[in-house]
Amino acid sequence: MERIEFPRTSIVLNFAKISGTMLEMSLKIRAKGAQALAEAFQALSTITSLATFDMQDSEIGDDGAQALGESLKTNSTLTTLNLYNNSIGENGAQALGEALETNSTLATLDLNSNKIGDNGAQVLGEALKTNLTLATLDLTFNWIGDNGAQALGEALKTNSTLVTLNLNSNTIGENGAQALGEALKTNSTLDTLSLYNNKIGENGAQALGEALKTNSTLATLYLQSNSIKETGAQALAEALKVNPTLVTLDLADNLIGDNGAQPLGEALKTNSTLVTLDLSENSIGENGAQALREALKTNSTLATLNLNNNKIGENGAQALGEALKTNSTLATLYLQSNSIRENGALALAEALKANPTLVTLDLDDNSIGDNGAQALGGALKTNSTLATLYLYNNSMGENGAQALGEALKTNSTLATLNLQSNSIGENGAQALGEALKTNSTLATLNLQSNSIGDNGAQALGEALKTNSTLATLNLRRNSIGDNGAQALGGALKTNPTLVILDLADNSIGGNGAQALGEALKTNSTLLTLNLNNNKIGDNGTQALGEALKINSTLATLNLQRNSIGDNGAQALGEALKTSSTLATLDLNNNKIGDNGAQALGEALKTNSTLATLDLQSNSIWIKGLLAFSEAFSTNSTLTTMNLEDNKTTGKIAPVLFKSLKTKSSLTTLNLGYKSIEDDEAQALYEALKTNSSLITLDLQSNSIDDKGVQALAEALKTNSTLTTLYLQNNSIGSNGAQALSESLRTNLTLTTLDLQNNSTGDNGAQALSDALKINLALTTLDLWNNSIGPNGAQALAEALKINVTLTTLHLQNNSIGDNGALALSEALKTNLALSTLDLWGNSIGDIGAQALAEALMINSTLTTLDLQKNMIGDYGALALAEVLEIKSTLTTLNLWHNSNGDNGAWVLDRVSQAVALRIGYF
């Protein structure tokens, strides 16, 4: 990657060149403002070969979108523009829409996770009427409702280039779906339409079904989580009887039941194009499965059928088994969590003996037991197509595993076998081990939580000495001790294929680790070794350290919770000086002190590969931190350092943060849980003022009070990279909040500020509110448990009337009461940005709930409202229910543990299909 810098505006453009031609560019903005953005985007007109511009998560806002729109009007090379998560509203969308009217090259525009709303969608719709190049438009999660969808539908009637339109997770109802349906009747180019997680309902599905009867281009339609129910499914089924193009249909989580599955089955008898059908989470029972059986007997195109999390039972599985005996196209069948039990498994096993096409079968969580597993094992002896078999959590014992082992001795196709959370024991593992000695196809074997013990591990170790295909082996939580680890270590010395070995949560000690270390000295394939939560201690770690000095493949080593002290850390430090491959080292929850930390720090000075080092919950103090401080100034690869919950008190901050002033590659630094004290936090001011790499800083659960946070606030005024700051569980009061408020007035990069469980009070909330009126960067503010009352809530409400960027506000466990809720409700009537509001535990009663309901009638952006543990009774519940029946963008409303009685609960239950409700009765 090469880069162009704009020092005056703190903007960096990173780009890739191939043979001197610039093909891709990404933007990272460290300062905002129209002038700065205009300068960056002006560069587009001077780069004549730029094709891809990636500005994901850059928070350019409307100002940036407007500047970019101006550039796009004359740009003649850009084909792909990624504006994911940039706080672009309707004004920004309008500028981009105007640009699309004249731009003649842009083919892909990603506006996912912005807030353009209906007005923005309408402008883009107008642009699509004349634009002749755009092929892909992603408007996922943009608060678009029926009006926006109607505008896009009108555009699709004349547009001749758009191929993919994503409208997932918006608030489109039946009117919007009807408009899109009308468009599809005449549109001749759209190939993919995604409406996942909207509210189109039965009528919307019927409209789309009508359109599919005549449409001849749409190949993919995603309608998951839309409450289309059986009536909607019936309409789509009618369409499938005549539609000649649809290849993929996703109807997951739509409450279609047996009555919806049956007409779909009828349609599949004659449909000749559908390849993938997702009917998971739809309460389909045995009758629906039987209808699908009849369809599969004659259907000649369906390759993937997803029935996960339904209720087909034994009879439904038997019906599908009958169909599979003659079906010659289905390649993937998902039946997870369907209570098919052993009889269902027996039927499917019989089918596998004759079926010539099935490649993937998911039977996770079905209680098939040993008898079911034995039947499947018998089938695998002759089946020649199945490559993936999932049998997680199926009450299988050693007899089932032995049957599968026998099958693997002759089976020549199975590549993945998941037996996690069964009870195969050592005998079952021995049987599988014997099979692996001759099996030549299995690449992934998951035996997590099976109590195989040392004997089972030894059997698998013997198998690995000769097996030449297994690449991933998961043996975590299996009571394996040193003997088992020694056997596996012996196997790794000669095994030429294993890439991932997971031995976490066992009882491996020093001897076992030494055996694994010896293996790593010669092994040339293992990339990941997970030994978390064992007992390897210093001796075992020293052995692993010796191995790392010469090993040339291991990239990830997890040693969390292993009683490793300074001696072990010193050995690892010596290894890191020469290791050329290790990128991730997890030493979380050990007993490493300063001596060990010093050794690791010394190693980091010359190491050029380690990117992540986790030292949470050790005993590192001043000398260790000094060593890391010195390392940071020269190390160029470490990006993530976790020092949370260490013994770091005293002079940690001046020592550690001194290094951050100079060149540093660190982007994430975790110093939570009593890692620093208030006076030390002032050292952050000097460090953060000049640091240009740190993005995330976690200072939660320390002893920082107003004096310390004032220093941090001063740093935030000039820092241009930090986006996330965690200050929860400190001692910050109103004066500290006031200081942070001053910094937020000018800071242009901080997007998340977590102040939960402090003591800012009303005065602090008022100060932060003043900043929110002009701040253009902050998207998430957490003020959970801060002694905020009605006055603080009123101040925040005034800010919300003006603020255009804050999307999430947490006020859980304060005391805003009805008066505070009234004020926030007034703000919601005009606010165009907030999507999540958490008012859990705030003594809000019916009056406050009624006010919020009134606001929801007008508000078009709020999707999540948490009102748990308040004092809302029937009147408040009824008011909220009435709004939900008429109009609301809410997808989640939480009313658990309130005071609503039978009447309130009844009416809320009646409308619960529109949103996800948790209803309290006390």
N, C-alpha and C positions, 0 to 999 in steps of 0.2 A: 504493500500500500504506500502511495505517496500522499502528500498533504499540501494544502494551501492554507496559510494562516492570515487572519485579519487581526493583528494585535490590538488595534484601537477598539475593535468591537468584540474581542474575545471569542471569535468564531473560528472554527477549524473545519476545513473541508478535507475529507479523506477520500482518495480515489485509487482505482486500479487501472493500470495501463497494460495493454498487450500490443506489442510491436509499435509502441508509441501512440496508440489510439486509446483515448479514455473511454472506458465502457461502463464503469460503475462509480458512483459517488455517494458517500454518506455524509450527513451533516450532524455536527455536535455543536450546540449553541451554549455558550457559557455567559451570555449576556443577552438581554432582550431590548426591544424598542424598535420602532419602525425604521429608523435610520440604519441601525445595525443589520436588520433583516434585509433591507433593500440592498445594502452593499453586498451581502452574501449572494442574494439571488441575481444581482446584476452580473455576477460571474458566469451565470449560465449562458448569457448571450455571447460570451467570449470563448466558450469551450465548445467548439463546433462538432465534436465527436461524442459528446456525452449522451448515453442512452438510458441509463438507470440512475435515479436519484432517490436515495433512501434517507428519510427524515423521521423514522419511527421514534416515538418517545422524545421528541425534541421540544415540545411545549411551545410551538411557534404562535399558537393562538390566531385570532382573526387578523391581527396586524401582519403576521408572517404570511398567512394565506393570501391576503390582499397583495402583498409585495410579490409573492410567488405567482399569483395570477397575472400580474402585469408582465412578468418575465415570460410566462407561457404564451402570451399573445403573439410574441415574435419568435419564440424558440422553434427550431425546425429539426431537432435531433432527438429530443427526449421521448422515449417510448413507455417507460415505467416510472411511476411516481408513488412512493410509499409515504403516506401521511398518517399512519396508524397512531392513535393516542396523542393528539396534539392540541386538544382543547379548542378545536375549530368550531365555531358556531355558525349561525345563519349568515352573518356578514362575510365570513371567510368563504363559506360555500357559494355565496353569490359571486364573489370575485373569481373563484375557480370556475363557476358556471359560465361567466362571461368569457373567460379565457377559452373554454372548450368550444365556444361558438366559432372561434377563428382558428384555433390550434389544429394542425393537420398531421400530427405525428403520434400524440399520446395514445397508447393502446391499453394501458392498465393504470387504474387510479384506485388506491387503497385508502379509504377514509374510515376504516374500522375504529370504533371506540372514540368517536368525537361527539359532538352534540349539535349537529346541524338542524335537527328537528324537522317539522313539516315544511317550514318556510325554505330551509336549505334544500330539502328534497325537491320542492317545487321549482326552484331555480335550476337545479341540475336536470330536472325533467325537461325544462324549456331548452336547455343546451343540447340534450340528446336528440331533440327534434331535427337539429341541423348538423350536429357533429357527425363526421364520416369516418372516424378512426377508432374511437374507444370500443374495446372489445370486452374488458372486464371492469366492473364497478363494484366495490365492496363497501356497503353502507351498514355493516353490522353494528349493533349497539349505538344507535344515533338518535334515539328518542323520536323515531319517525312513526307517525300514526296513520290513520286512514287518509287524511288529506295529502300527506306526502306520497303515500302509495298510489293514490288516485292520479296524482301528477305524473309519477313515473309510468303508470299504466298508459296514460294518454301518450306519453313519449314513445313507448314501445310500439304503438300502433303504426308509427311512421319510421322509426329508427331502423336502420338496415345493417348495423355493424355489431351491436352489443351481443355478446355470446354468453357472458356469465354475470348474473346479478345476485349479490348476497344481501339479504335484508334480515339476517338472523337477529334475535334478541332485541326486537323493537316492540312497538305496541300496536301493530297492525291488526285490525279487526275484520269483520266480515265485509264491510264496505270496501276496504282497501283490497282485500282478496278478490272481491267481485270485479273491481277495476282492472286488476292484473289479469284476471280470467278473460275479460273482454279483449284485452290487448293480445293475449295469446291466440285468440281466434284468427287474428290476421298477421301477427308477427311471424317472420320467416327466418329469423337468425338466432334467437335466444336458445341456447343449449342447456344451461343450468340455471335453475331458480331455487334459491335457498331461503326458506321462511321459518327456519327452526326457532322455537320459543317465541311465538307471537300469540295472537288471540283470534285467529280466523274463525274458529268454531265450525259448526256443522254447515251453516250457510256459506261460509267462505270456501269450505272444501267442495261443496256442491257446485259452486261457481267455477272453481278450477277444474272439476271433473267435466263440466260441460265444455270447457275450452279444450280439454285434452281430446275430446271426440273429433275435433277438426284440426287441431294443431299438428304440424308435421315436422317439427324441428326439436322440440324439447326432449332432452335425453335424461336429465337428472332433476328430480324434484324432492327437496327436503322439507318435510312438514312435521318433524318431531315436536312434541309438546305444544300442541295447538288446540286440544280439546275438540277434535273433530267428531269423536264418538262414532257410534255404529252408523248413523245416518250419513256422515261424511265419508266413511269408509265404503258404504254402499254406492255412493255417487262416484267415487274414484274407481270402484270395481266396474261399474257400467262403462266408464271411459276406457278402461284397460281392454275391454272386449273388442274395441275398434281402433284404439290408438296404435299407430305403426312405428313409433320412435322411442318411447320412454324405456330407458335401460335401468335406471335406479330410482327406487321409490322408498323414502324413509318415513314411516308412520309410527315410530317409537313413541311411547308414552302419550297415547291419545285416547285411552279408555274405549277402544273399539269393541272389546269382548268377543264372544262367540258369534254374535249377530253381525259384527263387522267382518270377522275373519271368514265366515261362510261365503258371502258374496265375492270376496277377494279370491277364494278358492275356485269358485265358479268361473271367474274371469280368467284365471290362469290356465284353465282347460283349453282356451282358444287363443289367448295372447301369445304372440310369437317374438316378442322383443325384450321383455323384462328379464334382466340378469340378476339384479340385487333387490331384495325386499326385506326391510327391517320392520318387524312387528314386535320388538321387545317391549316389555313393561306395558302390556295391554289387557291383562286379565283374561287372556284367551284360555279356555278350558279344553276338555277332550273333544267336544263337538266341533270347535274351531279347528283343532288339529286333524280331526277326521275329514273335514272339508278340504283341508290342505293336502291330505293324503290322496284324495281322489284327483286333485289337480296334478300332483307330482307324477301320477301314473301316466299321464299323457303329455304334460308340458315338456317342451324340448329346448328351453332356453334358460330357465332359472338356474343360476350357479351358486348364489348365496342366499340363505334364508336364516334370519335371526329371530329366534323365539325366546331369547333369554328372559328370565324373570316373568314367566307367565304361570299358568296353572294347568298344564296339559296332562299331568299325572301319568300313571302307568298305561291307561287306555290310549291316551293321546300319543305316547311314545310308540306303543304297539302299532297304531295306525300309520305313523310316519315310517316305521320299520317296514311295514308291508309295501309302502310306496317305493322305498329305496331299493327294494329287490329288483324292480323293473326300471326305475328312473335312470337315465343315462347322461344327465347334465349337471346335477347338483354336486358342487365341489366343497362347499362350506356349510355346515349346519351347527348353529349355536342353540343349545338347549339348557344353558346354565339355570340353576334354581327353578326346577319345574316339578320336583317331587316324582320323578319317573321311577325311582326305586329299582329293585332287582328285576322285576318283570319287564319293565320298560327297557332296561339294559339288555336283557335276554333277547328281546325282539329286535333291538338295534344290532346286536351282535349277529343274529341270523341274517339280517340284511347285509351286513358287511361281508359276509361270505360270498355273496353274489354280486354286490354292487361294484361297478367298474370305474366310478368317477370320484367318490367322496375323498377329499384330501384333508379336511379339517373337521374334527368332531369335538365340540365342547360340552362335556357332561359334568362340569364343576357343580358341587353342592347339590347332589341328587340322591344321596343315601343308597347307592346301588349295592354296597356291601361286597363281601367276598364272592357271592354267587354271581353277581353282575359282572364283577371284574374277571372272574373265571370264564364267563361266557365271551367277554370281549377278547380275552387272551386266546381263546379257541379260534375266534374269528380272524385274529391277526396272523395266525399261522398260514392262512390261505389268501387273505386280502393282499392285494398288490398295489393299492393306491394311497391308503391313508398315511399322511406325513406328520400330522399333529393330533395328539389326543390329550385332552385336559380332563383330569379326574380328581381335582382338588376337593378335599373335604367330602369324602364319600363313604366313610365308615368301613374302609377296606383294611383287612388284616394281612397276615403273612400268606394265607392261602391265595388271596387275590394277587398279591405281588408275585408269588411263585408261578402262577398261571401266566402272568404277563412276561415273566422272565423266560419261561419256556417258549413263548411266542417270539420273543426277540431273538432267539437263537436261529430262527429260520426266516423271520420277516426281513424284507429287503427294502422297505420304503419309509418306515417311521423315523422321523428326525427329531421330534420334540415330544417328550412325555412328562406331564406334570402330575405328580402324586403327592403334592404338599398336603399337610394336615390330615394324614391318615394314620394308621397304626401298623405299619408293615413289620416293624421290629427288625431284629438282627437276621432272623431267618429269611424274611422277605428281601432284605438288602443282599444277603448272600446269594439268593436266587437271581437277583438282577445282576450281581457281579459276575456270576457264572455266564450269564447271557452276554454281557459286554465283552467277554473274552473272544467271542466269535462274531458278534454283531458288527456290521460294517456301515451302518447308516445313522444311528442315533447321535445327534449333535448336542442336544440339551436335555438334561435330566434334573428335575426338581424333586428332591426328597426332603425338603424342609419339614421339621416337626413330625418325625416318624419313629423316634426312639430306636434308632438303629444301633447305637452304642459303638464300642470299640470293635466288636466282632464284625458288625456290618461294615464299618469303615475299612477294616482290614480286607474284607472280601472285595470291596470296591477298589482298594489300592492294588490288589493283585490283578484285577481286571484292567486297570489303567496301564499296567506294564506292557500289555500287548494291544490294547484297544487303540485304533488309529483314527477315530472320527469324533469322539466326544470333545466338545469345546467349552461347554458350560456345565458345571456341577454345583448344585446348591444343597449343602448339607447342614445348614444352620439349625440350631436348636434340636440337636440329636443325641445329647449326652456322650459325645465323643471325647475321650481323654487322650493322654499321651500315646498310648499304644495305637490308637486309631490314627492319630496325626503322624506317627512314625511310619506307619504303613503307607499313608498317602504321600509322605515325603519321599519314601523310597521309590514310589511309582513315578513321581515327578522328575526324577533323575533321568529317566529314559522316555517318558511319555512325550510325543511330539505334537500334540494337538490341543491340550487344555489351555484355554485362554482366561477363564474366570473360575475361581474357586472360592466359595463362600462357606466359611467355617465359624461364623459368628455364633455367639450364645451357646458355646459348648464348654468343656472343662479341660481345655488343652493347657498344659503347663510348660515349664521351661524345656523339658526334654522333647516334647512335641514340637515346640518352636525351633529347637536346635535341628531337628530332623528336617523341618521345612526349610530352614536356612541352608543346610547342606544341599538340598535339592535345588534351591535357587541359584547356587553357584554354577550349575551346569545347565539348568533348564533354559530354553530359549524361546518359549512361547507364552508363558503366563504373563498376563497384563494386569490383572486385578486379584489381590489376595485380601480377603476380609477375615480378620481375626478378632473383631470387636467382642468385648465381654467374655474373655477367657481368663487364663491365669498364667500368662507366659512370664511375667516379671522381668527383672533386669537380665538374668541369664539368657532367657529366651530372646530378648530384644537384642542383646549383644551378638547372638548368633545370626539374627536377621541382618543386623548392621554389617557384619563381616560379609555376608552374602551380597548385600547391595553394592559393595565396593566393586564387585566384578560382574554382577548381573547386568544385562543390557536390554531387558525388555519390560520389567515391571514398572507400571505407570501409577498405580494406585495401591497404597498400603494402609489398611484400617486397623489401628491398634487401640481403639477406644476401650477404656475400662479393663486394663490389664495389669494394674499394680506396678507400672513402670516408674522407676525413680531416676535419679541423676545418672547413674551408671549406664542405664539403658539409653537415655537421651544422648549421653556423650558418644556412645557407640553409633547411634544414628547420625549424629553430627559428623563424625569421621567419615561415615559412608556418603553423606551428602556432598562432601568435598570432591568426590570423584564420580558419583552417580551421574549418569547422563540421560536418564529416562524418567525417574520418579517425578510426577507432577502433583500428586496429592498425598499428604501425610496426615493422618488423623490420630492425634494423641490425647484426645478429649478424656477427661476424668481419669487421670493417672496421678502420680506422686512426684512430678518433676519439679525441682526447685531451681535456684539460681545457677548452680553448677551445670545442670543439664541445659538450661536455657542459654547459658553462655556458649556452650558447645554448639548448640543449634545456630545461635546468632553468628558465631565465627564461620560456620559452614555456609551460611547464606551470603557471606561476602563474596564467595567465589562460585557458588552453585548457580547454574544457568537454566534449570528446568523446573524447579518447584514453583507451583503457582498458588497452592492452597496449603496452609499450615494451621491446624486446629489444636490449640493448647488450652481450651476451656477447662476450668475446674482442676487446676494443678496448684502448685505452691510457689509460683514465680514471684520474685520481689525485685528490688532495685537493681542488683547486679545483672540479673537476667534481662531486665528491660533496657538497661544501658547497652548490653550486647546487641539486642534487636535494633536499638536506635542507630548504632553504628552500622549495622548490616543494611538498614534501609537506604542509607546514603549511597551505597554501591550496588546493591542487588537490583536487577532490572526485570525480574520475572514474577516475583511474588505479588499477587493481586489481592489475596484474601488472607487476613490474619485474625484469629479468634483468641482473645486473651480474657474473655469473660470469666468472672468468678475465680480470680487468682488471689494471691496474698499481697496484691499490689497496693500498698498504702505508703504514705510518706512522700517521696519525691518522684513518683512515677511519671506524672504528666510532664514536668520540665525535662525529664530524661527522654521519654519516648517521643514527645511531640517536637522536640528540637530537630529530630531527623526529618520530620515531615515538612520542614521549611525548605529543605533542599530537594533535589531530584528524588522522586519516590514513585514506585509502580503500584503502590497499594491503592486499591479502590474501595475496599471494605475493611473496617476496623471495629472489632467488638470488644468493648471494655466495660461491659455491664457487671452488675452484682458486686458492689463494694470494691471495684478496681481502682477508683480514684475518689478523692475527697474534694470538698468545695474549693479550698484554696488552690489546689492543684489545677482545677479546671481553667483557671486564668491563663495557664500556659498555652491553652488552645488558641488564644487570641493571636499570638504571634505566629503560631504554626499555620493555622487555617487561613490567615491573611494572605500568605504567599503560596500555600499548597495548591497544586493544580491537578491532582489525581484522585483524591478521596471523594467518593460518591455517597457512601453510607457510613454513618458513625452511630454506634450504639453505646449510650451512656446510661442505660436504665439501671435502676436500683443501686445508686451510689448515694453520696451525701451532699449533693450539689444544692446549694441554696441560692438566694437571690444574688449574692455577691459573685458566685461562680458563674451563674448564667448570664450575668451582665457582661462578663468578659467574652463568653461565647457569642452573645448578641453582637458585640462590637466586631467580632470576626466575620459574622454573617453579612455584615454591611459591605464587605469587600470580596469575600470568597465567591468564586464563580463556578464551582464544580459540585459542591455538596447538594444532593437532592433529597436525602432522607436522614432525619435526626430523631433518635429515640431518647427521650428524657423522662420516661415514665418512672414512677416510684422514687422520686427525689424529694427535695424539700423546697420546691420553688413556690414562692408566694406572689402577691400582686406586683411587687416591685420587679421581680424577675420577668413576669409576664409583660410588664410595661417595657422592659428592655428588649425583649423579643419582638414586641410590637414595633418598636423603632426600627429594628433591623429589617422586618418584613416589608416596611415601606419602600426599601430600596433593593432588597435582595431579589434576584431575578432567576434563581435556579431551584431553591428549596420547594419541593412539591409535597413532602410528607413531614408533619410535625406532630410528634406523639408526646403529650403532656399528661397522660392519664395518671391518676392517683397522686396529684400534687395538691397545692392549696392556693390556687390562683384567685378563687373567690369572684365576687361580682366585679370588683375593681379590675382584676386581671382580665376577666372576660370582656369588660368594656374597652380596655386598652387593645386587646387583640382584635376586637371588632373594628376599631378605628383603622387598624392596619389593613384589614380585609377589604375595606372600602376602596383601597387603591392598589393592593397587591394583585399581580397578574400571573403568579406562578403556583401558589399553594392549591393543591387539589384535595388533600386529606388533613383534617385537624381533629385530634382526639383529645377531648377534655373530660374524659370519664372520671368521676369521683373527684371533683375540684371545688366543692362547696359553692357551686353557682346557684343563685336563686333567681327569682323573677326579673330582677333588674339586669343581671348578666344576660339572661335569655333575651330580654328586650333589646339590649345593645347588639347582640349577635343577629337578631332579626333585622335590625336596621341595616347592618352590613350586608345581609343576604339580599336585600332589595337592590343593592348596587353591584355586588360582587358577581363576576362572570366566569370564575374558574373553579371555585370550591365544589367538589362533587360529593364528598363524604364528610359528615359532621357527627361525631360521637359525643353525646351529652349524658351518657348512661350514669345512673346513680348520683344525680344531683338533686336539687330541690326547686325546680322551676315552677311546679304547680300549674294550675289552670291559667294564671296570668301569663306565665312564660309561654305556655302552649298557644295562648291566644295571639301573642306577639309573633311567634314563629309562623303561625298559620297565615297571618297577614302577609308576611314576607314570602311565603310559598306561592301566593297568588300572582306574584310578579317575577319571582326568581326563575331563571332559565338554565340553571346549571346543576343544582343539587340533585343527586340521584339516590343517596342513602342518608337517612336521618335516624339516629339511634336515641330514643328518649326513654329507654328502659329505667324503671325505678325512679320516677320523678314526681310522684304524688299527683298525677294528672287524673282528673275525674271526668264526669260526663260533659261538663262545659268545655273543657279542653279538647276532648275527643270530637265533640260536635263542631268546634271551630276548625279542627284539622280536616274533618270531613268536608266542610264547606270549601276549604282551600283546595282539596283534591279534585273538586269539581272543575277548578280552573287550571290548576297546575298541570304541566305537560311533560315533566321530566322525572319526578320522584318515582323510583321503582321499588325501594325498600323502606319500610317504616316499622320500627321496632318499638312497641308500646308494652312490653312485658312488665309485670310487677308494678302496675299502676292501680288506680282505683276506679276504673271505667266500668260502669254498670250497663244495664239494658239500653238506656237512652243513648249512650255513647256508641254502643255496639250497633244499635239500629241505624244511627246516623251514618256510620261507616259502611254498613251493609248497603244502604240505599245508594250511596255514591258508587260502590263497586258494581252495582247492577246497571247503573246508567252510564258512567264514564269514569275511567281511572287508568293511569299508566302503571299503577302498582302491580308488581309481580309477587312481592312478598310482604305480608302483613302479619306481625307477630303480636298476639294478644294473650299469650299464656299468663296465667296467674293474675287475672283481674277480678272484677266483682260482677261480671255479667252473669245473669241467671239463665233460666231455660229459654225465655223469649229471645234474648240477645244471641244465645248460642244457636238457637234454631235458625234464625234468619242468616247468621253468618255461615252456618253450614250449608244453607241453600245456595249461597253464591261462592262457595269455596272452590268451585271448579275454575273460576276466573283467576284466582290468585292462590298462592300457597299460604294456607292459614294454619296457625296453631291457636286453638281456642281454649281459654281458661274458663273454669266454672266456679271459681272461688276467689 
